[in-house]
Amino acid sequence: MPGKPISTKMLAEKVRRATDLRGLIEAFAKEMHRDPLEVALRKLCVEKNTKPARVIKRADIELTYGHQLFNGKKANPSRDKVIQLAFGFGLSLNETQKLLKIARKSALDARIKRDVVFCYALEKSLTVAEVKSIINEMGLPALGRED
């Protein structure tokens, strides 16, 4: 379907009313496609006029692992690594939520203390080092702890 992309809410309503599953999927196939994470990361580099190495350094991610994320050799990073990438890109809170969705990770939740730190830090454009310091001071689980 050409034109403006359909919202998730509208697509969900179409699914609810559908009588022909195959026809529905064929009609909205483009709407149901998401770029792989590495494609989204490369697009962000273009949008933000930056290079992967700079993002990786600012994200405080090990260089080899970071390049594997950008070239698709590591396709399923932890949620923390995606959050670190968001800081590396200098993303807004809204942009970070979109990146988490692309990576198929849970969104930042304002009811979770650790996530509140991330939300605050993203809104204030803090660095990964500053975030790690705040998290440590508050006795919360360290950023990047899963890997």
C-alpha positions in Angstrom: 0.0 0.0 0.0 1.6 3.3 -1.1 1.4 6.4 0.9 1.6 7.1 4.7 2.6 4.1 6.9 -0.3 2.7 8.9 -0.1 3.0 12.7 0.3 -0.1 14.8 -3.1 0.7 16.4 -4.7 0.9 12.9 -3.0 -2.3 11.8 -4.2 -4.1 15.0 -7.7 -3.0 14.2 -7.5 -4.4 10.7 -6.2 -7.7 12.2 -9.1 -7.8 14.6 -11.6 -7.3 11.7 -9.8 -9.5 9.2 -11.6 -12.5 7.6 -8.7 -13.4 5.3 -5.4 -13.8 7.1 -3.3 -14.4 3.9 -4.9 -11.5 2.2 -4.3 -9.2 5.2 -0.6 -10.3 5.4 -0.1 -9.7 1.7 -1.8 -6.3 1.8 0.3 -5.1 4.7 3.5 -7.0 4.1 5.6 -3.8 3.9 4.1 -2.5 7.1 5.0 -5.8 8.9 8.7 -5.6 7.9 11.4 -4.2 10.1 15.0 -3.5 9.2 17.5 -5.7 11.0 19.3 -4.0 13.8 22.5 -3.5 11.8 20.6 -1.7 9.0 19.0 0.6 11.5 22.4 1.3 13.1 23.9 2.2 9.7 21.0 4.4 8.9 21.4 6.2 12.3 25.1 6.8 11.4 24.0 8.6 8.3 21.2 10.5 10.1 23.6 11.5 12.9 26.5 12.1 10.5 28.8 9.8 12.5 30.9 6.7 12.1 30.4 3.3 13.9 33.8 3.6 15.7 32.8 6.9 17.2 29.4 5.5 18.4 31.1 2.4 19.8 33.7 4.5 21.7 31.0 6.9 23.1 28.9 3.8 24.0 31.8 2.3 26.0 31.4 -1.0 24.1 34.4 -3.2 23.3 35.5 -2.2 19.7 35.4 -5.7 18.1 32.0 -6.5 19.6 30.7 -3.1 18.5 31.7 -3.6 14.9 30.1 -7.0 15.0 26.8 -5.3 15.9 27.2 -2.8 13.0 28.0 -5.5 10.5 25.3 -8.0 11.7 27.6 -10.7 13.0 26.1 -10.1 16.5 22.4 -9.7 15.7 20.9 -10.0 19.2 22.7 -7.7 21.6 21.5 -7.4 25.2 19.1 -4.6 26.1 21.9 -2.9 28.0 24.1 -2.9 24.8 21.2 -1.3 22.8 20.9 1.4 25.6 24.6 2.0 25.4 24.4 2.4 21.7 21.6 5.0 22.2 24.0 7.0 24.4 26.8 6.5 21.8 24.6 8.0 19.1 23.3 10.7 21.4 19.7 9.7 20.9 16.7 11.3 22.5 14.5 9.2 24.8 12.0 8.8 22.0 14.7 7.7 19.5 16.0 5.2 22.1 12.6 3.7 22.6 12.4 3.2 18.8 15.9 1.6 18.7 14.9 -0.8 21.5 11.8 -1.7 19.6 13.9 -2.4 16.4 16.2 -4.6 18.5 13.2 -6.4 20.0 14.0 -5.3 23.5 11.6 -4.0 26.1 11.0 -0.2 26.2 12.3 1.9 29.0 9.7 1.9 31.8 9.3 4.9 34.1 8.2 2.6 36.9 11.6 0.9 37.1 14.3 2.9 38.9 17.1 1.8 36.7 15.1 2.7 33.6 14.3 6.1 35.1 18.0 6.8 35.4 18.4 6.0 31.7 15.4 8.2 30.8 16.8 11.1 32.8 20.3 10.7 31.4 19.0 10.6 27.8 16.9 13.7 28.3 19.9 15.5 29.9 22.4 14.2 27.2 24.6 12.5 29.8 27.5 10.3 28.8 27.7 6.5 29.5 30.4 7.2 32.1 28.0 9.6 33.9 25.2 7.1 33.7 27.4 4.3 35.1 28.5 6.6 38.0 24.8 7.5 38.9 23.8 3.8 38.7 26.7 2.8 40.9 25.9 5.6 43.5 22.3 4.4 43.6 23.3 0.8 44.1 21.5 -0.3 41.0 22.7 -3.1 38.6 25.6 -1.9 36.5 25.1 -0.9 32.9 26.4 -3.6 30.5 26.2 -6.3 33.2 24.7 -9.0 31.0 27.7 -9.3 28.6 
